[in-house]
């Protein structure tokens, strides 16, 4: 297959993917805290815990961005568009896993990772099915998340000339994330 006529995606496109990923994580956090507010678990949606969660999401995005930069560049140089597609697939898988973990937490009010080795897959399945099941809503959420991801990607094209000047700001955000790892306050 001759790929010499295909345009390669650059780090400009990669940066837009990372901002789209962060936008989806923010929407997931808003969903989580809104649901917890209506269940009476938190006093306010946009409180200190939410802000700490956003800083953690920024740091997570920076970490994922650093890790995926090398495969993106390698595959883009090997074959055009391979790195871009690979990055989209990995980011969507991470978003799906994050959405499932948030759904589990909202259902049980216990983070799955708190005693992961103490649970079997059958226990997790039974807990979710006893709480009303999630089959159709999970599929709907995955489709909505994919649409939101590509919507954010399209929106960032209009603001990229401003976003491209923010590279030093990402270092500051990553530093904030590392700093929050050593604080006592933890997000829900």
C-alpha positions as CSV (number, residue, x, y, z in Angstrom):
1,X,0.0,0.0,0.0
2,X,1.5,3.3,-1.0
3,X,1.0,5.8,1.8
4,X,3.3,8.5,0.4
5,X,0.3,10.7,-0.6
6,X,-1.3,10.6,2.8
7,X,-0.6,13.6,5.1
8,X,1.0,12.8,8.4
9,X,-0.6,14.0,11.6
10,X,1.6,16.2,13.7
11,X,1.9,17.0,17.4
12,X,-0.6,19.8,16.7
13,X,-3.2,17.1,16.2
14,X,-1.9,15.1,19.1
15,X,-2.3,18.1,21.4
16,X,-5.9,18.5,20.3
17,X,-6.5,14.9,21.1
18,X,-5.1,15.4,24.6
19,X,-7.4,18.5,25.2
20,X,-10.3,16.4,23.9
21,X,-9.4,13.7,26.4
22,X,-9.2,16.1,29.2
23,X,-12.6,17.6,28.2
24,X,-14.2,14.2,28.4
25,X,-12.6,13.6,31.8
26,X,-14.1,16.9,33.1
27,X,-17.5,15.9,31.8
28,X,-17.2,12.5,33.6
29,X,-16.2,14.3,36.8
30,X,-19.2,16.6,36.5
31,X,-21.4,13.6,36.0
32,X,-19.9,11.8,39.0
33,X,-20.2,14.8,41.4
34,X,-23.7,15.7,40.2
35,X,-24.9,12.1,40.8
36,X,-23.3,12.0,44.2
37,X,-24.9,15.4,45.1
38,X,-28.4,14.0,44.2
39,X,-27.7,10.9,46.3
40,X,-26.7,13.1,49.2
41,X,-23.1,12.0,49.4
42,X,-21.6,15.5,48.8
43,X,-22.8,18.9,49.9
44,X,-22.1,20.7,46.6
45,X,-21.1,19.7,43.1
46,X,-18.4,22.3,42.6
47,X,-16.6,22.1,45.9
48,X,-13.0,21.6,47.0
49,X,-13.2,17.9,46.3
50,X,-14.3,18.6,42.7
51,X,-11.4,21.0,42.2
52,X,-8.9,18.4,43.6
53,X,-10.4,15.9,41.2
54,X,-9.9,18.3,38.3
55,X,-6.3,18.8,39.2
56,X,-5.9,15.0,39.3
57,X,-7.6,14.7,35.9
58,X,-5.1,17.4,34.5
59,X,-2.2,15.4,35.8
60,X,-3.6,12.2,34.5
61,X,-4.0,13.8,31.1
62,X,-0.4,15.0,31.2
63,X,0.8,11.6,32.2
64,X,-1.1,9.8,29.4
65,X,0.1,12.5,27.0
66,X,3.7,11.9,27.9
67,X,3.4,8.2,27.6
68,X,1.5,8.2,24.3
69,X,3.7,10.7,22.6
70,X,6.4,8.2,21.7
71,X,4.0,5.6,20.2
72,X,2.2,8.4,18.3
73,X,5.4,9.7,16.7
74,X,6.7,6.2,16.0
75,X,3.6,5.0,14.2
76,X,3.1,8.3,12.4
77,X,6.6,8.0,11.0
78,X,6.2,4.4,10.2
79,X,2.8,4.8,8.4
80,X,0.8,8.0,8.1
81,X,-2.4,8.0,10.3
82,X,-1.5,4.9,12.2
83,X,-0.3,6.8,15.3
84,X,-3.4,9.0,15.2
85,X,-5.8,6.1,15.0
86,X,-3.8,4.2,17.7
87,X,-4.0,7.2,20.0
88,X,-7.7,7.6,19.5
89,X,-8.3,3.9,20.3
90,X,-6.2,4.0,23.4
91,X,-7.8,7.2,24.7
92,X,-11.3,5.9,24.0
93,X,-10.5,2.7,25.9
94,X,-9.2,4.7,28.9
95,X,-12.3,6.9,28.8
96,X,-14.5,3.8,28.7
97,X,-12.7,2.2,31.7
98,X,-12.9,5.5,33.6
99,X,-16.7,5.7,32.9
100,X,-17.2,2.2,34.1
101,X,-15.2,2.8,37.2
102,X,-17.2,6.0,37.9
103,X,-20.4,4.1,37.3
104,X,-19.3,1.3,39.7
105,X,-18.4,3.9,42.4
106,X,-21.7,5.8,42.0
107,X,-23.6,2.5,42.3
108,X,-21.7,1.1,45.3
109,X,-20.1,4.2,46.8
110,X,-16.9,2.1,47.2
111,X,-14.0,2.6,44.8
112,X,-13.3,-0.6,43.0
113,X,-9.5,-0.3,43.5
114,X,-9.8,-0.1,47.3
115,X,-10.0,-3.9,47.6
116,X,-9.6,-5.2,44.1
117,X,-8.0,-8.5,45.0
118,X,-10.9,-9.2,47.4
119,X,-13.4,-9.1,44.6
120,X,-14.1,-11.7,41.9
121,X,-15.6,-10.8,38.6
122,X,-18.7,-12.6,39.6
123,X,-19.0,-10.4,42.7
124,X,-18.6,-7.2,40.7
125,X,-21.2,-8.5,38.2
126,X,-23.6,-9.4,40.9
127,X,-23.3,-6.0,42.6
128,X,-24.0,-4.2,39.4
129,X,-26.9,-6.4,38.4
130,X,-28.5,-6.1,41.9
131,X,-28.3,-2.3,41.6
132,X,-30.5,-2.3,38.5
133,X,-28.1,-3.4,35.8
134,X,-26.1,-1.2,33.3
135,X,-26.4,-2.9,29.9
136,X,-28.2,-0.4,27.7
137,X,-26.9,2.7,29.6
138,X,-23.3,1.6,29.2
139,X,-23.6,1.3,25.4
140,X,-25.4,4.7,25.3
141,X,-22.7,6.2,27.5
142,X,-19.9,4.8,25.2
143,X,-21.5,6.3,22.1
144,X,-22.1,9.6,23.9
145,X,-18.5,9.6,25.1
146,X,-17.2,9.0,21.6
147,X,-19.4,11.8,20.2
148,X,-18.2,14.1,23.0
149,X,-14.6,13.2,22.3
150,X,-14.8,14.0,18.6
151,X,-16.9,17.1,19.3
152,X,-14.1,18.4,21.6
153,X,-11.6,17.6,18.9
154,X,-13.5,19.7,16.4
155,X,-13.9,22.6,18.9
156,X,-10.2,22.7,19.6
157,X,-9.3,23.3,16.0
158,X,-10.9,26.8,16.3
159,X,-8.7,27.6,19.3
160,X,-5.5,25.9,18.4
161,X,-3.5,29.1,17.7
162,X,-4.1,30.0,21.4
163,X,-3.6,26.5,22.7
164,X,-0.2,26.1,20.9
165,X,1.2,28.8,23.1
166,X,0.3,27.0,26.3
167,X,3.1,24.4,26.2
168,X,4.9,25.8,29.3
169,X,1.5,25.8,31.0
170,X,1.3,22.0,30.7
171,X,4.5,21.6,32.6
172,X,3.0,23.7,35.4
173,X,-0.2,21.5,35.3
174,X,1.9,18.3,35.5
175,X,3.8,19.9,38.5
176,X,0.5,20.6,40.2
177,X,-0.6,17.0,39.7
178,X,2.6,15.7,41.3
179,X,2.2,18.2,44.1
180,X,-1.4,16.9,44.8
181,X,-0.1,13.4,45.2
182,X,1.6,14.6,48.4
183,X,-1.4,16.4,49.9
184,X,-3.8,15.0,52.5
185,X,-7.0,15.9,50.6
186,X,-8.2,13.2,48.2
187,X,-11.0,13.6,45.7
188,X,-14.0,11.3,46.0
